[in-house]
């Protein structure tokens, strides 16, 4: 039996044009081209359109008495699976010779998840502070396909049942579900952004807006011409405004996603061709872009990511533009020779053959993904020197979890981390900082043993030593941890030295470095008016100022930001060996100085105590015009910004230069033996 023709809805060229706008925003955003730092809202436009069209198709089938679940899912399979399967197969084959074993293992997991339309769940569960950077994950973009299909597992069962009991009940039920999902999304955007981004329960409201519009479509048909024109204008302005004004720091989706979603709904509510905006959206070039939008969405991201892996560096603007055009050509071919033959009149394969082919291809791809995972990414593909570098990236300090991932409550309960000699003597030195300080646990442990000091380590991954400051981008409980840390410090003698070590530049209003993730930190100062606006520079100054004030006249050593590399060092060095590429990946010292400068200016504006010294890690991690990545074939970094054991021990002379002065103050403040000369940070005059 051949498939029945898809439900015939009146064709709207402006809707395809709107798809073209959405995919263009997404592609340009991912490629870092054009003035669209919020171009990711194009995905939200797609979700609203999907909810609208799917609901109209189901309603039309119900009205005609021809709706069946098999027919519904057949259309979804024909729409999505052929192009997706070809893309997944091609990308998997390209990854085999290119990716490092650990990256290929991760890719295998994402491939298995993408086949089962569960990529959003995979990326949510795998997300973490030391996770692979998003810009290096070839299948990251499949999360949105998974969200849609998870929604449509239940929706075609629920909607016909509700419609059978009255259209009003269907509208009310869907409105309640949409409202609850929106409220959950608002909550998640502030409390757990990863969950709000990936999980379908927090994205369902976007599809729900489109579905509600389809259920209420008859009422919008009665709107007059001038009103339609204003609605369409407001709609396109809302989408473009979000694309231009939003950026990676915007809490999203949450309330911010309402703007592009309602803008999309406004355009969908307008009758086709009834106003200048829709005439513009029906421009043939934009319409054709909309027709290939699914294939372009599928292909553009892995092409960009694989190019980054091959280049072993950041791509230039010209290269990114060329890759965007290449992906568009691939998308056009995919639409012409893969998408179209499986849809509409004369579609290939009957229903049963289509399902069998989709199932067979899915099993093969899922099996390939599992093989990549179980084999550990087939390390035999890589030469031994490259594997040795990769092994070093796994050498995370064994005390990292027990020392640098404690909550404030755990600190209060006595779980603080003590390094150095055994015994009941109080700590003579405190180290307080974030993950950069935690990565230097080998250094603190070595100094403690070498100088017979008991060191209290109060670091926490993701949290700088900032009092009454919270991070809104990650749920780490930084404010509570800082409060518990200062309480512990205040129980020690008033002259106990404290070392503050953090990735200070990470907390300023600075953009990401290279291909890294978690670069768009959002700080909020909770020491002033509750619920204040997130402004990193202001919050950093306020929080650091309170920290320095609370520490009083203790001897203080502030260690500057470790040079930020911007790419995974062991993986990139190993890939260069594997590909036979003789490239110098060492970053420029001048770039580090330039990025460090804004924080130093902020520091100079603070009323810092005279006992504060500043130590610059670049003095020992950089030589000449570049910063080093290797020392005697040992990597200095675990990833893009955290030092390895070798790298951290390289900073020992920097700390030991000040250690005698710091520790001589213990118990000697009353005798006046504590040095008080301030050593200002480099780069600017106080």
C-alpha positions in Angstrom: 0.0 0.0 0.0 1.4 3.4 -0.9 1.1 6.2 1.6 -1.9 8.5 1.5 -1.1 12.1 0.4 -0.2 14.4 3.2 -3.1 16.4 4.5 -3.8 19.2 2.0 -3.5 22.5 3.8 -3.5 25.8 1.9 0.1 26.5 0.9 1.6 29.6 2.5 4.7 30.9 0.8 5.2 33.3 3.7 5.5 30.4 6.1 8.3 28.9 4.1 9.9 32.4 4.1 9.6 32.5 7.9 11.4 29.2 8.0 14.1 30.7 5.8 14.5 33.6 8.3 14.7 31.2 11.2 17.3 29.0 9.7 19.4 31.9 8.5 19.4 33.3 12.0 20.5 30.0 13.5 23.2 29.4 10.9 24.7 32.9 11.1 24.7 32.7 14.9 26.5 29.3 14.9 29.0 30.6 12.4 29.6 33.8 14.3 28.6 35.9 11.3 26.4 39.0 11.2 24.9 41.1 14.0 22.8 38.3 15.5 24.2 37.3 18.9 20.7 36.0 19.7 20.2 34.1 16.4 19.6 31.0 18.5 15.9 32.2 18.7 15.5 30.8 15.2 15.1 27.3 16.9 12.2 28.7 19.0 10.6 30.0 15.8 10.8 26.5 14.4 9.2 25.0 17.5 6.2 27.3 17.3 5.8 26.7 13.6 5.9 22.9 14.2 3.2 23.1 16.9 1.0 25.1 14.6 1.4 22.9 11.5 1.2 19.6 13.2 -2.0 20.6 15.0 -3.6 21.9 11.8 -2.7 18.6 10.1 -4.2 16.5 12.9 -7.3 18.7 13.0 -7.8 18.5 9.2 -7.4 14.7 9.3 -9.9 14.4 12.2 -12.4 16.6 10.4 -12.1 14.4 7.3 -12.3 11.2 9.3 -9.0 9.9 8.1 -6.6 10.4 11.1 -4.6 7.4 12.2 -1.5 7.1 14.3 0.3 5.1 11.7 -0.4 7.7 9.1 0.8 10.5 11.5 4.1 8.7 12.3 4.6 7.7 8.7 4.6 11.4 7.7 7.0 12.2 10.6 9.4 9.4 9.4 9.3 10.5 5.8 9.8 14.1 6.8 12.8 13.6 9.2 14.5 10.2 8.9 16.0 10.0 5.3 17.9 13.3 5.5 18.8 12.7 9.2 20.1 9.2 8.5 22.3 10.3 5.6 23.7 13.2 7.7 24.4 10.9 10.7 26.1 8.3 8.5 28.3 10.9 6.7 29.3 12.6 9.9 30.1 9.3 11.7 32.4 8.3 8.8 34.1 11.7 8.9 34.6 11.4 12.6 36.3 8.0 12.5 39.7 9.2 11.1 39.5 12.7 12.7 38.4 12.7 16.3 40.6 11.7 19.2 39.6 8.5 21.1 37.9 10.4 23.9 36.1 12.7 21.5 35.0 9.7 19.3 33.7 7.9 22.4 31.6 10.9 23.3 30.5 11.2 19.7 29.4 7.6 19.8 27.2 8.2 22.7 25.6 11.2 21.0 25.1 9.2 17.8 23.3 6.5 19.7 21.1 9.1 21.4 20.4 11.0 18.1 19.2 7.8 16.4 16.6 7.4 19.2 15.6 11.1 19.2 17.0 11.4 22.7 20.0 13.7 22.0 18.6 16.4 24.3 18.6 14.0 27.2 22.1 12.8 26.4 23.6 16.3 26.3 21.7 17.3 29.4 23.1 14.3 31.4 26.6 14.8 30.0 26.7 18.6 30.7 29.2 19.6 33.4 31.9 22.0 34.2 34.6 19.9 32.6 32.4 18.7 29.7 33.6 18.9 26.1 33.0 22.3 24.6 29.7 22.7 22.8 31.3 24.0 19.7 33.3 20.7 19.3 30.2 18.4 19.5 29.2 17.4 15.9 25.7 16.3 16.8 24.8 18.9 19.4 22.1 20.5 17.1 20.0 17.3 17.1 18.8 18.2 20.6 16.0 20.3 19.1 14.8 17.4 16.9 14.6 15.2 20.0 12.5 17.8 21.9 10.0 17.9 19.0 9.7 14.1 18.6 9.4 13.5 22.4 6.5 16.0 22.4 4.8 14.2 19.5 5.0 10.8 21.2 2.0 11.8 23.3 0.4 14.7 21.5 -1.2 12.7 18.6 -2.8 10.4 21.3 -4.0 13.2 23.5 -5.3 15.8 21.0 -7.9 13.5 19.2 -9.1 12.2 22.6 -9.6 15.8 23.8 -11.2 17.0 20.5 -13.7 14.1 20.8 -14.8 15.6 24.1 -15.1 19.1 22.8 -12.8 21.7 21.2 -13.2 24.0 24.2 -11.8 21.2 26.5 -8.9 20.8 24.2 -8.1 24.5 24.2 -8.3 24.8 28.0 -6.2 21.7 28.6 -3.5 22.7 26.1 -3.5 26.3 27.6 -3.0 24.9 31.1 -0.2 22.6 30.0 1.4 25.5 28.0 1.2 27.9 31.0 2.7 25.3 33.4 5.5 24.6 31.0 6.2 28.3 30.6 6.3 28.8 34.4 8.7 25.8 34.7 10.9 27.3 31.9 11.1 30.7 33.8 12.1 28.8 37.0 14.7 26.7 35.2 16.3 29.6 33.4 17.3 31.0 36.8 17.8 27.8 38.8 19.0 25.1 36.3 19.7 26.6 32.8 20.8 23.3 31.4 17.5 21.6 32.3 15.5 24.6 30.9 17.4 24.4 27.7 17.4 20.7 27.0 14.4 19.1 28.7 11.1 18.8 26.8 8.9 19.7 29.8 10.5 23.2 29.8 10.2 23.6 26.0 6.7 22.2 25.5 5.1 25.6 25.9 6.8 26.9 22.7 5.2 24.1 20.7 2.0 24.7 22.7 1.8 28.3 21.6 1.7 27.2 17.9 -0.8 24.4 18.8 -3.1 26.8 20.6 -3.0 29.2 17.6 -4.0 26.3 15.3 -6.9 25.4 17.6 -8.1 29.0 17.7 -7.3 29.8 14.0 -10.9 30.5 13.0 -11.1 33.5 15.3 -7.9 35.1 13.8 -9.3 34.8 10.3 -11.8 37.5 11.2 -9.2 40.1 11.8 -9.3 43.1 9.4 -6.6 44.2 6.9 -5.0 47.1 8.9 -5.0 45.0 12.1 -3.3 42.1 10.3 -0.6 44.5 8.9 0.2 45.8 12.4 0.3 42.3 13.9 2.6 41.0 11.1 4.9 44.0 11.6 5.0 43.4 15.4 5.7 39.8 14.8 8.8 40.2 12.5 10.1 43.0 14.6 9.9 40.8 17.8 11.9 38.0 16.2 14.6 40.3 14.7 14.8 42.3 17.9 15.4 39.2 19.9 18.1 38.0 17.4 19.9 41.4 17.6 19.5 42.2 21.3 19.8 38.8 23.0 23.2 37.0 23.5 24.7 34.1 25.3 24.3 36.0 28.6 20.5 36.2 28.2 18.6 33.9 30.6 17.0 31.5 28.1 14.5 30.2 27.2 12.3 31.5 30.1 10.5 34.8 29.7 13.0 35.9 27.1 11.8 33.3 24.7 8.3 34.8 24.8 9.3 37.6 22.5 10.3 35.5 19.4 7.6 32.9 20.1 4.8 35.4 20.3 6.3 37.1 17.3 6.1 33.9 15.3 2.6 33.3 16.5 1.6 36.8 15.3 2.9 36.0 11.8 1.2 32.6 11.7 -2.1 34.2 12.7 -2.1 36.5 9.6 -3.8 35.5 6.4 -1.3 34.7 3.7 -0.3 37.6 1.5 -2.5 40.1 3.3 0.2 42.6 4.2 3.6 43.9 3.1 5.5 41.8 5.7 4.0 38.6 4.4 4.7 39.7 0.8 8.3 40.2 1.8 8.4 36.8 3.5 7.1 35.3 0.3 10.1 36.5 -1.6 11.1 33.5 -3.8 14.7 33.3 -2.6 13.6 33.3 1.1 10.9 30.7 0.3 13.5 28.4 -1.3 15.7 28.9 1.8 12.8 27.8 3.9 12.2 24.7 1.8 15.8 23.6 2.4 15.8 24.8 6.0 15.6 21.3 7.5 18.5 20.0 5.5 20.5 23.2 6.1 19.9 22.9 9.8 21.1 19.3 9.7 24.3 20.0 7.8 25.6 23.4 8.8 26.6 22.5 12.4 28.6 19.3 11.8 30.4 20.9 8.9 31.5 23.8 11.1 32.5 21.5 14.0 34.5 19.0 11.9 36.3 21.9 10.3 37.3 23.2 13.8 38.6 19.7 14.6 40.6 19.5 11.4 42.0 23.1 11.6 43.1 22.6 15.3 42.4 26.3 15.8 39.7 28.9 15.6 38.4 29.4 12.1 38.7 32.8 10.4 35.6 34.7 9.4 36.3 34.0 5.7 36.6 30.3 6.4 33.3 30.3 8.4 31.5 32.1 5.6 32.9 29.6 3.1 31.7 26.7 5.3 28.2 28.2 5.6 27.9 28.4 1.8 29.2 24.9 1.4 26.6 23.6 3.9 23.9 25.4 1.9 25.0 23.6 -1.2 25.0 20.3 0.6 21.5 21.2 2.0 20.2 22.0 -1.4 21.4 18.6 -2.7 20.0 16.9 0.4 16.6 18.5 -0.2 16.5 17.6 -3.9 17.8 14.0 -3.8 17.0 12.9 -0.3 14.1 14.8 1.2 11.8 15.2 -1.9 11.9 11.6 -3.2 10.4 10.3 0.1 7.5 12.8 0.3 4.5 13.8 -1.6 3.3 12.3 -4.9 5.4 9.4 -6.2 7.2 9.0 -2.8 9.6 6.0 -2.7 8.7 2.9 -0.6 5.3 2.0 0.7 4.5 2.4 4.4 5.8 -0.9 5.7 9.0 -0.7 3.6 9.6 2.8 4.9 9.3 1.7 8.5 11.5 -1.3 8.0 14.2 0.8 6.2 14.1 3.4 9.0 14.4 0.7 11.7 17.2 -1.1 9.9 19.2 2.1 9.4 18.6 3.1 13.0 19.8 -0.2 14.3 23.0 0.0 12.3 23.8 3.6 13.3 23.0 2.9 16.9 25.2 -0.1 16.8 28.1 2.0 15.4 27.6 4.5 18.2 27.7 1.8 20.8 30.8 0.3 19.2 32.5 3.7 19.5 31.6 3.9 23.2 32.5 0.3 24.1 35.9 0.5 22.3 36.8 3.7 24.0 36.9 5.5 20.7 39.2 3.0 19.0 42.5 4.3 20.4 44.5 2.1 18.0 43.8 4.7 15.3 46.1 7.1 17.0 50.0 6.9 17.3 51.4 6.2 20.7 52.9 9.7 21.3 49.4 11.2 20.7 47.8 8.6 23.1 50.3 9.5 25.8 49.3 13.2 25.6 45.6 12.2 25.8 46.3 10.0 28.8 47.7 13.0 30.6 44.3 14.9 30.3 42.7 12.1 32.4 45.1 12.7 35.3 42.6 14.7 37.4 43.7 15.1 41.0 42.2 12.3 43.1 41.2 14.8 45.8 39.3 17.1 43.3 35.8 15.8 44.3 36.4 15.7 48.0 38.2 19.0 48.1 36.6 21.2 45.4 33.0 20.2 45.1 31.8 20.7 48.7 28.7 22.7 49.5 28.5 25.4 52.1 26.5 23.0 54.3 29.3 20.4 54.0 31.9 22.9 55.0 29.9 23.8 58.1 29.6 20.2 58.9 33.4 19.8 59.1 34.2 18.4 55.6 36.8 21.0 54.9 39.9 19.8 53.0 43.2 19.9 54.9 46.5 19.3 53.0 49.9 18.7 54.5 51.3 17.0 57.6 49.0 14.9 59.8 48.1 16.2 63.3 45.7 18.4 65.1 47.5 21.7 64.6 45.4 24.5 63.1 46.0 25.4 59.4 48.8 27.9 58.9 47.7 28.8 55.3 44.4 29.0 53.5 43.8 28.7 49.8 40.4 29.9 48.5 39.4 29.9 44.9 37.5 28.3 42.0 38.4 25.5 39.6 41.7 27.1 38.7 42.7 26.9 42.3 41.4 23.3 42.5 43.4 22.2 39.4 46.5 23.4 41.4 45.9 20.9 44.3 49.2 19.2 43.4 51.0 22.5 44.0 49.2 23.2 47.3 49.9 19.7 48.5 53.6 19.9 47.5 54.1 23.2 49.2 52.4 22.0 52.3 54.6 19.0 52.6 57.8 20.8 51.5 57.3 23.6 54.1 55.5 21.4 56.7 52.4 23.6 56.6 48.9 22.5 57.2 46.9 24.1 54.4 43.1 24.6 54.5 41.8 24.4 50.9 38.4 26.1 50.4 38.1 26.0 46.7 34.9 25.2 44.8 34.5 24.5 41.1 32.8 27.4 39.4 32.8 29.7 42.4 35.2 32.6 42.8 36.0 33.9 46.4 33.3 36.5 46.2 31.0 37.2 49.1 27.3 37.7 48.5 27.6 37.0 44.8 25.7 34.2 43.1 26.1 32.7 39.6 22.9 32.6 37.6 24.3 30.5 34.7 25.2 27.5 36.8 23.6 26.1 39.9 26.7 25.8 42.1 25.5 27.5 45.4 28.5 29.9 45.2 27.0 32.5 47.7 26.5 29.9 50.4 29.9 28.3 49.9 31.6 31.7 50.1 29.7 32.5 53.4 30.8 29.2 54.9 34.4 29.7 53.7 34.7 33.1 55.4 33.2 31.7 58.6 35.9 29.0 58.6 38.7 31.5 57.9 37.4 33.8 60.7 37.8 30.9 63.2 41.6 30.9 62.5 44.1 33.3 64.0 43.6 36.8 62.7 47.0 36.7 60.9 46.6 33.4 59.1 47.7 34.1 55.5 45.2 33.5 52.7 45.9 32.8 49.0 43.1 33.9 46.6 43.3 32.0 43.3 40.7 32.2 40.6 40.0 32.7 36.9 39.3 36.3 37.5 38.8 37.2 33.9 36.1 34.6 33.7 33.9 36.7 36.0 34.2 40.0 34.1 32.0 41.1 31.2 34.3 39.4 28.7 33.3 37.0 25.9 34.3 33.4 25.5 37.8 32.3 24.8 38.2 30.2 21.6 35.9 27.2 21.5 35.4 26.9 25.3 32.0 26.4 27.0 30.7 28.0 30.2 32.4 31.3 29.2 29.3 33.5 29.5 29.2 33.8 33.3 26.3 35.6 34.8 26.9 37.1 38.2 24.4 38.9 40.4 25.3 41.0 43.5 23.1 39.9 46.3 24.8 42.1 48.9 22.8 45.2 47.8 19.3 45.2 46.5 17.9 41.7 46.2 17.3 40.5 42.7 19.6 43.1 41.1 20.5 43.0 37.5 23.2 40.7 36.5 26.3 42.8 35.7 29.5 40.9 36.0 31.9 43.7 36.5 29.8 45.4 39.2 29.1 42.1 41.0 32.8 41.1 40.8 33.9 44.4 42.3 31.3 44.3 45.0 31.9 40.7 45.9 35.7 40.9 45.8 35.6 44.1 47.8 33.5 42.4 50.5 35.9 39.5 50.5 39.0 41.6 51.0 37.2 43.6 53.7 36.2 40.5 55.6 39.7 39.1 55.4 40.9 42.2 57.2 44.7 42.6 57.7 45.6 39.1 57.0 48.6 38.6 54.7 47.0 38.0 51.3 48.4 36.7 48.0 46.2 37.0 44.9 47.2 34.8 42.0 46.1 36.1 38.7 44.3 34.2 36.0 46.1 31.3 34.5 46.6 32.0 30.8 43.5 30.9 29.0 44.2 28.7 25.9 40.7 28.5 24.4 40.9 24.9 23.1 41.4 21.5 24.7 45.2 21.3 24.9 45.9 17.6 25.1 43.3 16.7 22.5 44.5 19.4 20.1 48.2 18.5 20.5 47.4 14.8 20.0 45.2 15.5 16.9 48.1 17.5 15.4 50.4 14.5 15.8 47.8 12.2 14.4 47.2 14.4 11.3 50.9 15.0 10.8 50.4 18.8 11.2 53.4 20.8 12.3 51.5 23.8 13.9 52.5 26.0 16.8 49.4 26.1 19.0 51.0 28.2 21.7 48.8 31.3 22.4 50.3 34.8 22.3 51.3 36.4 25.6 49.9 39.7 24.3 46.5 38.2 24.0 46.6 37.0 27.6 47.7 40.5 28.8 44.9 42.1 26.8 42.3 39.8 28.3 43.7 40.3 31.8 43.7 44.1 31.6 40.0 44.7 32.4 40.2 42.8 35.6 43.4 44.6 36.7 41.6 47.9 36.2 38.8 46.8 38.4 41.2 45.6 41.0 43.0 49.0 41.0 39.7 50.7 41.7 39.1 48.6 44.9 40.3 49.8 48.3 42.6 46.8 48.7 44.5 46.3 52.0 48.2 47.0 52.2 48.9 43.3 52.9 47.7 42.2 49.5 50.3 41.0 47.0 49.6 40.0 43.4 51.4 37.2 41.5 51.1 36.8 37.7 51.2 33.1 36.5 52.3 34.2 33.1 55.7 34.9 34.5 56.4 31.1 34.7 53.9 29.8 32.2 54.9 32.0 29.3 58.3 32.6 27.7 59.0 35.2 25.0 55.9 36.2 23.1 54.0 32.9 23.7 52.6 30.9 26.5 53.8 27.3 26.8 51.7 24.1 26.5 54.3 21.4 27.0 57.3 20.8 29.3 59.5 17.7 28.5 56.5 16.1 26.6 54.3 16.7 29.6 51.2 18.8 29.0 50.8 21.9 31.2 47.0 21.9 30.9 44.3 19.3 31.5 42.0 21.1 29.1 41.6 24.7 27.9 42.3 26.6 31.1 43.0 24.2 34.0 46.6 23.4 34.8 47.8 19.8 34.9 50.0 18.6 37.8 53.1 19.5 35.8 51.7 22.9 35.0 50.7 23.7 38.6 54.0 22.6 40.0 55.7 25.0 37.6 54.1 27.8 39.6 55.8 26.8 42.9 58.6 29.4 42.7 55.9 32.1 42.2 54.2 31.2 45.4 57.4 30.4 47.3 58.7 33.9 46.5 56.0 35.2 48.9 55.7 32.2 51.2 58.3 33.2 53.8 56.7 36.6 54.2 53.2 35.2 54.4 53.9 32.5 56.9 56.2 34.6 59.0 53.2 36.7 59.9 51.5 33.8 61.6 51.5 34.7 65.3 53.7 37.7 64.7 51.4 40.5 63.9 51.5 41.9 67.4 55.3 42.0 67.2 55.1 44.1 64.1 56.9 41.6 62.0 54.2 41.3 59.3 55.2 42.9 56.0 52.7 45.4 54.8 54.0 46.6 51.4 51.4 46.2 48.7 52.6 44.6 45.4 50.3 45.9 42.7 49.3 43.8 39.7 51.1 44.5 36.5 49.8 46.4 33.6 48.3 49.6 35.1 49.2 52.1 37.7 47.0 52.2 40.8 
